[in-house]
Each structure stands twice: as C-alpha cells, then as structure tokens.
Amino acid sequence: MEYFLLIIGFICMLVGILGSFLPILPGPPISWVGLLLLYLTKGIPFSYWILGITLLIALAVAILDYIIPAKGTKKFGGSQYGIWGTNIGLIVGLIAPVPFGFIIGPFVGALVGELIYDSKDHHRAVKAATGSFIGFLASTFIKFLVCMVYLALFIVTVWQYRAIWF
C-alpha cells in the first residue's frame, strides 16, 4: 500500500505540473493531493503544519489564477468586456484545435471583447489584450513555481525516509 500511495502521489505531482500550464487542470491543488498521499503513508511522519500551509498556498494560487489575468486586463485599461473576453478566449483556446490555443485564446478574447466595447479605439484594445496576456503568463509562472516547490518537497521527503521502504 505504501508504494501505491507513493506512485499515485508522484503521478499527482506530475499532473499538477502539467496543470500549471493547462488552465483546465488546477495544478497546485492536484500537487497538494500528491503531498497528502505522501503524508498518508506510514513511513512518513505526519505534519499538520506542512499540509496546512501548503493547502492554503494551493488554494490561494488557485483563486489568484482567475483573478490575475482579469486584473492584468483592467490594469492596462481594459473594460468588463475585455475581462469576459479573456475568460471566454481561455475556454475557446482550450477547445480549439490550434497549437498553443490556451495562450493565444485569452489575448484574442480580450482583444475581441474590447473591440466589441469600443470598435474605434484599436490601440486601447491591443493594450488591454496585452495586459491579459501578461496576467496569464504571470499566473502560469506562479502555478508552475508552486508545483515545482511541492515536487521538491515530495522528493526530499521521500529521499529522507527512503531507508524505510528500500
């Protein structure tokens, strides 16, 4: 059972890292489940502090993942139309068979949303779309960083207690 939990926990870590790039998967919460599975093994001392702090970080990053691109759009002069366009473009970008659609989608969605809001001001629409893209990249980087820290914590913990299993 110990090996099963370790393998599933490691798979959760890898899926979490993948989820930091694919917006449809909540990367940090999935990586946190990997940490939880690690600490459910009998060979690892259970630490409520580590699990609690990492859970709070995972939840905060998951919430910020939806806020940061919208704030980027707004910071660069976007309207509610641009914010909605960002979110719709993100979903369409995931579904569309376009390479890197999840990166292109928020930009195009914000651009279209801003052009619907004010079709005469192209400069502001491009600026708001750029803000959306920068916000998307920032939130993706934060998710990736958190998932990598969780993976490092997982590996260090397994390495520290390896004599128990091997």
C-alpha positions in Angstrom: 0.0 0.0 0.0 2.9 2.3 0.7 4.3 2.0 -2.8 0.8 2.5 -4.3 0.4 5.8 -2.4 3.9 6.9 -3.4 3.3 6.2 -7.1 -0.1 7.9 -7.1 1.3 10.8 -5.2 4.1 11.2 -7.7 1.7 11.0 -10.6 -0.4 13.8 -8.9 2.8 15.8 -8.7 3.4 15.4 -12.5 -0.2 16.1 -13.3 -0.1 19.2 -11.1 2.9 20.5 -13.1 1.1 19.8 -16.3 -2.0 21.6 -14.8 0.1 24.7 -14.2 0.2 25.2 -18.0 -3.2 23.9 -18.9 -5.8 26.1 -17.3 -8.4 23.3 -17.3 -6.4 21.4 -14.6 -6.0 23.0 -11.2 -2.2 22.4 -10.9 -1.3 23.4 -7.3 -4.3 21.6 -5.7 -3.5 18.4 -7.6 0.1 18.7 -6.5 -1.1 19.2 -2.9 -3.1 15.9 -3.2 0.2 14.3 -4.0 1.7 15.7 -0.8 -1.3 14.5 1.1 -0.9 11.0 -0.3 2.8 11.1 0.7 2.0 12.0 4.3 -0.7 9.3 4.4 2.0 6.6 4.1 3.0 5.0 7.3 6.7 5.7 6.8 6.4 9.5 6.7 5.8 11.4 10.0 2.5 13.3 9.6 2.9 17.1 9.8 -0.3 19.1 10.0 1.7 22.3 9.7 3.3 21.4 6.4 0.0 20.1 5.0 -2.0 23.1 6.3 0.4 25.7 4.9 0.8 24.0 1.6 -3.0 23.7 1.3 -3.5 27.4 2.0 -0.9 28.2 -0.6 -2.5 25.9 -3.2 -6.0 27.4 -2.6 -4.7 30.9 -2.7 -2.8 30.3 -6.0 -5.9 28.5 -7.5 -8.0 31.6 -6.7 -5.4 34.0 -7.9 -5.2 32.1 -11.2 -8.6 33.5 -12.1 -8.0 37.0 -10.7 -4.6 37.8 -12.1 -5.4 37.8 -15.9 -8.5 39.9 -15.3 -6.6 42.3 -13.2 -3.9 42.5 -15.9 -6.6 43.4 -18.4 -8.0 46.0 -16.1 -4.6 47.4 -15.2 -3.8 48.0 -18.9 -7.1 49.9 -19.4 -9.5 47.1 -20.2 -13.2 47.0 -19.5 -15.5 44.3 -18.3 -15.9 43.3 -21.9 -12.1 42.6 -22.1 -12.2 40.6 -18.8 -15.1 38.5 -20.1 -13.3 38.1 -23.4 -10.2 36.9 -21.6 -12.2 34.2 -19.8 -14.1 33.1 -22.9 -11.0 33.2 -25.0 -9.3 30.9 -22.5 -12.0 28.4 -22.7 -12.2 28.6 -26.5 -8.4 28.3 -26.7 -8.5 25.1 -24.8 -11.2 23.6 -27.1 -9.9 24.9 -30.4 -7.5 22.6 -32.3 -5.0 25.4 -32.6 -1.5 24.8 -31.2 -1.0 26.8 -28.0 -4.6 27.9 -28.1 -4.7 28.3 -24.4 -2.0 31.0 -24.7 -3.5 32.7 -27.8 -7.1 32.5 -26.6 -7.0 35.0 -23.7 -5.2 37.5 -25.8 -7.6 37.2 -28.8 -10.6 37.1 -26.4 -9.6 40.3 -24.6 -9.0 41.9 -28.0 -12.4 40.9 -29.4 -14.1 41.9 -26.1 -12.5 45.4 -26.1 -13.3 45.8 -29.8 -17.0 45.0 -29.1 -16.9 47.6 -26.3 -15.3 50.3 -28.5 -14.6 49.4 -32.1 -12.9 52.7 -32.8 -10.1 52.6 -30.2 -7.8 49.8 -31.5 -4.8 51.0 -29.5 -6.7 50.6 -26.2 -8.0 47.1 -27.2 -4.5 45.9 -28.1 -3.1 47.3 -24.8 -5.9 45.6 -22.8 -5.2 42.3 -24.6 -1.5 42.6 -23.8 -2.4 43.1 -20.2 -4.5 40.0 -20.3 -1.6 38.0 -21.8 0.9 39.3 -19.3 -1.5 38.4 -16.5 -2.0 34.9 -17.9 1.8 34.4 -18.1 2.2 35.7 -14.5 -0.4 33.3 -13.1 1.0 30.4 -15.1 4.5 31.1 -13.7 3.2 31.3 -10.2 1.4 28.0 -10.5 4.4 26.3 -12.1 6.7 27.6 -9.3 4.4 26.4 -6.6 4.1 22.9 -8.2 7.9 22.7 -8.5 8.3 23.5 -4.9 5.7 20.9 -4.0 7.6 18.4 -6.2 10.9 19.2 -4.5 9.2 18.8 -1.1 7.9 15.4 -2.2 11.3 14.2 -3.5 13.2 15.5 -0.4 10.7 13.8 1.9 10.8 10.5 0.1 14.6 10.7 -0.1 14.9 11.5 3.6 12.8 8.4 4.6 14.0 6.1 1.8 15.5 3.6 4.3 12.0 2.7 5.5 11.0 1.5 2.1 14.1 0.3 0.3 
